[in-house]
Amino acid sequence: MTPFSVVIITFNEEKNIGRCLESVKDVADEIIVVDSLSTDGTKSICASYGVTFIEQPFLGYVEQKNFALDRASHDYVLSLDADECLTDTLKKSILAEKQKGFAFDCYRMNRLSSFCGQWIKHGTWYPDRKIRLINRQKGKWGGVNPHDKIVMNEGSCLKQLKGDMLHYTYESIDQIMEQTNKFTTIQSKAMYERGKRSNVIKIVLNPLVSFISGYIIKRGFLDGYNGFIIARYASHATLAKYAKLLQLQRKMKQQAGATHR
């Protein structure tokens, strides 16, 4: 049997963290919560579960999750967000691998997300396959903020686990509107820093492709009204990030021109 750690990053997650910790308390050998200086009851809830609680000002999504990964005592680490939890089937799958000594470098699982009280089972949201349980000597968090993902070393072996990771996401239209605006601002800046550029063609075509892919090709329409709303906001997010990127490009070009005058 090989022990493993669970690491979670939090900020004002009193609504979610108890459910998350409850789902892993019987399978993990260590639970570490890295908190970005919460002002609600997150810390006291974590204390009631006896977890290792580390306060760390937010470094960025990728950076904060790697900070948490580095604090684990064991090589095998399961990374979760506070609004995620394990189903019983997924817990059994993880325990079976633990009993066998974790023969693979990383483990992938499906994530099932809720939207306005409905579990979304089609479109771009499911199966939302995520690598979350890894040998931290073989991989780490990467991607472009705020869309982080685990990146494994070349040659790492992977296994898909049975069972879902539940994701309790937006409870209202207001929440998805607010998050879309916040995330597209972060994403456009990250894209610019990586040398990506926007133009009018991308602003016009990419949102249309996003909607057709999510709603029609990946059958988001089978989730009814909420399936339409999700596909519509995915399209809007695509438009917003490329429009903000183009705006940023123009701003930086103007600043560069002013500097050379």
Residue pairs with C-beta under 8 A, 6 or more apart in sequence:
1 98
1 99
1 101
2 74
2 76
2 98
2 101
2 102
3 29
3 30
3 74
3 76
3 98
4 28
4 29
4 30
4 74
4 76
4 77
4 78
4 98
4 102
4 133
5 28
5 29
5 30
5 31
5 32
5 72
5 73
5 74
5 76
5 77
5 78
6 24
6 28
6 30
6 31
6 32
6 77
6 78
6 79
6 80
7 31
7 32
7 33
7 34
7 65
7 68
7 69
7 71
7 72
7 77
7 78
7 79
7 80
8 17
8 20
8 21
8 31
8 32
8 33
8 34
8 68
8 79
8 80
8 81
8 82
9 33
9 34
9 35
9 36
9 64
9 65
9 68
9 81
9 82
10 17
10 33
10 34
10 35
10 36
10 38
10 42
10 46
10 82
11 35
11 36
11 37
11 38
11 42
11 58
12 38
12 39
12 40
12 42
13 38
13 40
13 42
13 82
13 83
14 38
14 40
14 41
14 42
14 45
16 82
16 83
16 168
17 33
17 42
17 45
17 46
17 82
18 45
18 49
19 85
19 168
20 80
20 81
20 82
20 83
20 84
20 85
21 31
21 45
21 46
21 49
21 51
22 85
23 85
23 86
23 91
24 31
24 78
24 80
24 85
24 86
24 91
25 31
25 49
26 91
27 86
27 91
27 94
27 95
27 98
28 78
29 74
30 52
30 72
30 73
30 74
31 49
31 51
31 52
32 51
32 52
32 54
32 68
32 71
32 72
33 46
33 51
33 52
33 53
33 54
34 54
34 55
34 56
34 64
34 67
34 68
34 71
35 42
35 43
35 46
35 53
35 54
35 55
35 56
36 55
36 56
36 57
36 58
36 64
37 55
37 57
37 58
42 82
43 53
46 53
47 53
52 71
54 68
54 71
56 64
56 67
58 64
59 67
60 145
61 145
61 146
61 148
62 141
62 142
62 143
62 145
62 148
65 79
65 141
65 148
66 140
66 141
68 79
69 77
69 79
69 136
69 140
69 141
70 136
72 136
75 135
75 136
75 137
76 102
76 133
76 134
76 135
76 136
77 133
77 134
77 136
78 94
78 132
78 133
79 132
79 133
79 134
79 141
79 150
80 132
80 165
81 167
83 167
83 168
83 169
84 111
84 165
84 166
84 167
84 168
85 165
85 166
85 168
86 94
86 163
86 165
86 166
87 163
87 164
87 165
87 166
88 163
89 162
89 163
89 164
90 109
90 161
90 162
90 163
90 164
90 165
91 163
92 162
92 163
93 109
93 161
93 162
93 163
94 107
94 133
94 161
97 103
97 104
97 107
97 133
97 159
97 161
102 135
103 159
104 157
104 158
104 159
105 134
105 135
105 138
105 139
105 152
105 153
105 156
105 157
105 158
106 131
106 133
106 134
106 135
106 138
106 139
106 150
106 152
106 156
106 157
106 158
106 159
107 131
107 132
107 133
107 134
107 158
107 159
107 160
107 161
108 129
108 130
108 131
108 132
108 158
108 159
108 160
108 161
109 129
109 130
109 132
109 133
109 160
109 161
109 163
109 164
109 165
110 126
110 127
110 128
110 129
110 130
110 163
110 164
110 165
111 126
111 127
111 128
111 129
111 130
111 164
111 165
111 166
111 167
112 119
112 120
112 121
112 126
112 128
112 164
112 165
112 166
112 167
113 119
113 120
113 125
113 126
113 128
113 166
113 167
113 168
113 169
114 120
114 166
114 167
114 168
114 169
115 125
115 169
115 170
115 176
115 226
115 229
115 230
116 170
116 171
116 172
116 173
116 226
116 229
117 171
118 223
118 224
118 226
120 126
120 223
120 226
120 227
120 230
121 222
121 223
122 218
122 219
122 220
122 221
122 222
122 223
122 227
123 214
123 215
123 218
123 219
123 220
123 223
123 227
123 230
123 231
124 213
124 214
124 218
124 220
124 230
124 231
124 234
125 220
125 230
128 167
129 160
130 149
130 150
130 165
131 139
131 149
131 150
131 152
131 158
132 150
132 165
133 161
134 150
134 152
135 156
138 152
138 153
138 156
139 150
139 151
139 152
139 153
139 156
140 150
140 151
141 148
141 149
141 150
141 151
142 148
142 149
142 150
142 151
143 149
143 151
144 187
144 190
144 191
144 194
145 186
145 187
145 190
146 183
146 186
146 187
147 183
147 187
152 158
170 176
170 179
173 229
176 229
176 233
177 233
180 233
180 236
180 237
180 240
181 240
183 237
184 237
184 240
184 241
184 244
185 244
187 241
188 240
188 241
188 242
188 244
188 245
188 248
189 248
191 241
191 245
192 245
192 248
192 249
192 252
196 245
197 245
197 249
198 242
198 243
198 245
198 246
198 249
199 246
200 246
202 242
203 239
203 242
203 243
203 246
206 238
206 239
206 242
207 235
207 236
207 238
207 239
208 235
210 231
210 234
210 235
210 237
210 238
211 231
211 232
211 234
211 235
214 220
214 230
214 231
214 234
214 235
215 221
215 227
215 228
215 231
220 227
220 228
220 230
220 231
221 227
221 228
223 230
